[in-house]
């Protein structure tokens, strides 16, 4: 599913409802991007995604779970060229 993003970008992977709302499984986004700005950037691209998906989703960066800060914090993570970010909404089964 994942592929190498173009130079100067990181790759974002969308799963479940995130994929349905964006109409994509993955896309490159420009790097660097402070992690605290990720949800705002996605909300710009896909209005409504923050409240519908992102606020209840897990996020990984390079296959490690991270907490997305609500605003810039000293020493916060910055998404860099070549990073892989995954948006993983909650999933239920019957």
C-alpha positions in Angstrom: 0.0 0.0 0.0 2.7 2.5 0.9 5.1 3.9 -1.6 7.9 6.3 -1.3 6.8 9.9 -1.3 8.3 12.4 -3.7 11.3 14.5 -2.5 10.3 17.1 0.1 7.2 15.1 1.2 6.0 12.6 3.7 3.4 9.9 3.0 0.1 9.7 4.8 -1.9 6.5 4.8 -5.7 6.5 5.3 -7.6 3.5 6.7 -11.3 2.7 7.1 -13.5 5.8 7.4 -10.5 8.2 6.8 -10.0 6.5 3.4 -13.7 6.8 2.6 -13.8 10.5 3.5 -10.7 11.4 1.5 -11.4 9.0 -1.4 -7.7 7.9 -1.1 -5.7 5.2 0.5 -2.6 7.4 0.6 -1.1 10.7 -0.5 2.1 12.7 -0.1 2.0 16.0 1.9 4.8 18.6 2.0 7.4 18.3 4.7 8.5 19.4 7.2 5.2 19.8 9.1 5.0 20.1 12.9 2.9 17.2 14.2 0.6 19.7 16.0 -0.4 21.1 12.5 -1.3 17.7 10.9 -5.0 17.7 11.8 -5.4 21.4 10.7 -3.7 20.6 7.4 -6.0 17.6 6.8 -9.1 19.7 7.8 -8.0 22.3 5.1 -7.9 19.6 2.5 -11.0 17.6 3.7 -13.4 19.9 5.6 -15.2 18.0 8.4 -12.5 15.2 8.7 -11.3 16.4 12.1 -14.6 16.0 13.9 -15.8 13.0 11.9 -12.6 11.0 12.1 -9.4 12.5 13.4 -10.5 13.3 17.0 -11.1 9.6 17.6 -8.3 8.1 15.5 -5.0 6.6 16.4 -2.0 8.1 14.5 1.4 6.4 13.8 4.6 7.9 12.5 7.0 5.4 11.1 4.9 2.6 12.6 5.0 4.0 16.1 1.9 5.4 17.9 2.1 9.1 18.7 -0.1 11.6 20.4 -0.9 14.6 18.2 -0.6 17.7 20.3 -3.4 20.3 20.0 -0.9 23.1 19.7 2.8 23.6 19.3 4.8 22.3 22.2 8.5 22.8 22.9 10.4 19.8 21.4 7.3 18.5 19.6 7.9 16.1 16.7 8.1 17.4 13.2 7.1 15.3 10.2 10.1 15.0 7.9 10.7 14.1 4.3 10.2 10.3 3.8 8.2 9.8 7.0 5.1 7.5 6.9 2.0 8.7 8.8 -1.0 6.5 9.3 -4.5 7.6 10.3 -6.3 4.7 11.9 -9.9 5.3 12.9 -11.7 3.1 15.4 -13.1 -0.1 13.8 -16.0 -2.1 15.1 -17.3 -5.5 14.0 -20.5 -7.3 14.6 
